[in-house]
Amino acid sequence: MPWEETSVMEERLRFVARLLEGEGMSDMCREFGISRKTGYKIFNRYKDDGLEALTDRSRRLERLPVFK
């Protein structure tokens, strides 16, 4: 039986869906192998921005700092 491949977004969606069903944050983070800080970051992004927040975000600076 081949291993099932899932994307990062699918995993984040599963994580959020189970939290919305009432499972605890600590248990879910332990099961998914992430820190509670990361779990809350994912969940809060979802609450603020919906499904689009579960996609990867660019780490690129939006603008360069100006030095004087």
C-alpha positions in Angstrom: 0.0 0.0 0.0 1.6 3.4 -1.0 1.9 6.2 1.4 -0.7 8.9 1.2 0.7 12.3 0.1 -0.8 15.4 1.5 0.1 19.1 1.0 0.9 21.5 3.8 -2.4 23.3 3.2 -4.4 20.0 3.5 -2.7 19.2 6.8 -3.4 22.7 8.1 -7.0 22.4 7.0 -7.3 19.0 8.9 -5.8 20.6 11.9 -8.2 23.6 11.9 -11.2 21.4 11.2 -10.5 19.2 14.2 -10.0 22.2 16.4 -13.4 23.5 15.3 -14.9 20.1 16.2 -13.8 20.7 19.7 -10.5 18.8 20.1 -7.9 20.4 22.4 -5.1 22.5 21.1 -2.4 20.7 23.1 -3.5 17.2 21.9 -3.7 18.4 18.3 -0.3 20.0 18.3 1.3 16.9 19.8 -0.4 14.7 17.2 0.6 16.9 14.2 4.1 17.4 15.6 4.0 21.2 15.9 4.5 23.6 18.8 1.5 25.2 20.5 2.8 28.6 19.3 2.6 27.4 15.7 -0.9 25.8 16.3 -2.3 29.0 17.7 -0.7 30.9 14.8 -2.4 28.7 12.2 -5.7 28.8 14.0 -5.7 32.6 14.5 -4.8 33.1 10.9 -7.7 31.0 9.8 -10.1 32.8 12.1 -8.9 36.2 10.8 -8.6 35.5 7.1 -10.4 32.2 6.3 -9.1 29.4 4.1 -6.6 31.6 2.2 -4.7 32.1 5.4 -3.7 28.4 5.4 -1.5 28.7 2.3 2.2 29.4 2.6 3.1 33.0 3.0 6.1 34.6 1.4 8.9 35.6 3.9 10.1 38.2 1.5 10.2 41.8 2.8 7.5 43.9 1.4 9.8 46.9 1.3 13.4 47.5 2.3 14.1 49.5 5.4 15.5 53.0 5.0 18.7 53.7 6.9 19.6 57.3 7.7 
